Amino acid sequence: KVLDYINGLDVDWYEKIVLFKSMYNADDTYNKEIVDYIIGRDDLSYDEKVGAFKYLGFDVDEEGYVTWD
């Protein structure tokens, strides 16, 4: 039901996978795509990007490298 709801939203694919990740952060299927999408967002500051990564369950080291288990 959750996937059907997300897929029915009128947002782009990247926003859908970020929303899915926010609900199921253990799922690593689209991690690389999510990282690339957030890094590429010019409307977010560095701190906002770090906050988004941490919220989604990613690790961000002192140099700004994003990783996940």
C-alpha positions in Angstrom: 0.0 0.0 0.0 2.8 2.4 0.8 4.5 1.9 -2.6 1.2 2.3 -4.4 0.7 5.6 -2.5 4.2 6.9 -3.2 4.0 5.9 -6.9 0.7 7.7 -7.2 2.1 11.0 -6.0 2.6 13.8 -8.6 6.3 14.2 -7.9 9.4 13.2 -9.8 11.1 9.9 -9.4 13.9 11.1 -7.2 11.4 12.6 -4.7 9.6 9.3 -4.6 12.8 7.3 -3.8 13.7 9.8 -1.1 10.3 9.5 0.4 10.5 5.7 0.3 13.9 5.9 1.9 12.6 8.1 4.7 10.1 5.4 5.6 12.3 2.4 5.0 15.8 3.6 5.6 17.1 0.0 5.8 16.4 -0.4 2.1 19.7 0.3 0.2 18.3 -0.2 -3.3 18.6 3.4 -4.4 21.2 4.8 -2.1 23.6 6.0 -4.8 20.8 7.7 -6.7 19.6 9.4 -3.6 23.1 10.6 -2.7 23.7 12.0 -6.2 20.3 13.7 -6.2 20.8 15.4 -2.8 24.4 16.4 -3.7 23.1 17.9 -7.0 20.5 20.1 -5.3 21.6 23.7 -5.7 18.7 24.9 -3.5 20.1 23.2 -0.4 23.0 24.4 1.7 25.7 22.1 2.8 24.2 21.8 6.3 20.8 21.1 4.9 22.3 18.3 2.7 24.1 16.8 5.7 20.9 17.0 7.7 19.0 15.2 4.9 21.6 12.5 4.7 21.5 11.9 8.4 17.7 11.9 8.5 17.7 9.2 5.8 20.2 7.0 7.7 23.4 7.9 5.9 26.7 8.6 7.6 28.6 11.8 6.7 32.2 12.1 7.9 34.1 15.2 8.8 35.2 15.7 5.1 31.7 15.4 3.8 31.9 11.9 2.4 28.5 10.1 2.5 28.5 6.3 3.3 26.1 3.7 4.4 26.4 0.2 5.9 
